[in-house]
Amino acid sequence: MNIDFKNNKIRKILSDAREMQKAFGNMAKKVSQRMEQLKAAPALSDMVNYQAARCHQLKGERKGEWAIDISGNHRMIFEINQNPVPENKDGSVNTLKVTDIMIIETTDYH
């Protein structure tokens, strides 16, 4: 997948191993693993079907955003970075055609 970042700070943290270690400590390995999985996935559907990542759409105030599990409470939050967002006939997101995302943040929103 093509990955963009909301800002340079997030890009630096998620692209540089040293910065990742400083930001995430013992979770850095899992964050790095998720980044590699995202890069290797041809489309969002691959991440949705990978149960360990628990990739899912968010609701409420975060409608339009998606999350991938990093740990029990920690998530990587992203948006689909395609205009228009590919849709199925029923209006749901066609994850087979989503190939571009923008990572917004990593957070513990629980």
ChimeraX attribute file (.defattr): number of C-alpha atoms within 10 A of each C-alpha:
attribute: neighborCount
match mode: 1-to-1
recipient: residues
	/A:1	16
	/A:2	15
	/A:3	16
	/A:4	18
	/A:5	18
	/A:6	13
	/A:7	12
	/A:8	10
	/A:9	12
	/A:10	17
	/A:11	16
	/A:12	14
	/A:13	16
	/A:14	23
	/A:15	13
	/A:16	11
	/A:17	14
	/A:18	12
	/A:19	16
	/A:20	20
	/A:21	17
	/A:22	11
	/A:23	13
	/A:24	15
	/A:25	10
	/A:26	11
	/A:27	15
	/A:28	19
	/A:29	15
	/A:30	14
	/A:31	22
	/A:32	18
	/A:33	13
	/A:34	18
	/A:35	15
	/A:36	11
	/A:37	16
	/A:38	20
	/A:39	14
	/A:40	13
	/A:41	14
	/A:42	17
	/A:43	20
	/A:44	21
	/A:45	17
	/A:46	17
	/A:47	21
	/A:48	17
	/A:49	12
	/A:50	11
	/A:51	10
	/A:52	11
	/A:53	17
	/A:54	15
	/A:55	21
	/A:56	15
	/A:57	17
	/A:58	14
	/A:59	10
	/A:60	7
	/A:61	7
	/A:62	12
	/A:63	10
	/A:64	12
	/A:65	18
	/A:66	20
	/A:67	22
	/A:68	21
	/A:69	20
	/A:70	23
	/A:71	13
	/A:72	8
	/A:73	10
	/A:74	17
	/A:75	22
	/A:76	20
	/A:77	21
	/A:78	23
	/A:79	21
	/A:80	22
	/A:81	17
	/A:82	13
	/A:83	7
	/A:84	7
	/A:85	16
	/A:86	16
	/A:87	14
	/A:88	12
	/A:89	7
	/A:90	7
	/A:91	8
	/A:92	10
	/A:93	17
	/A:94	16
	/A:95	18
	/A:96	15
	/A:97	16
	/A:98	20
	/A:99	20
	/A:100	18
	/A:101	20
	/A:102	18
	/A:103	22
	/A:104	18
	/A:105	18
	/A:106	19
	/A:107	13
	/A:108	12
	/A:109	7
	/A:110	7
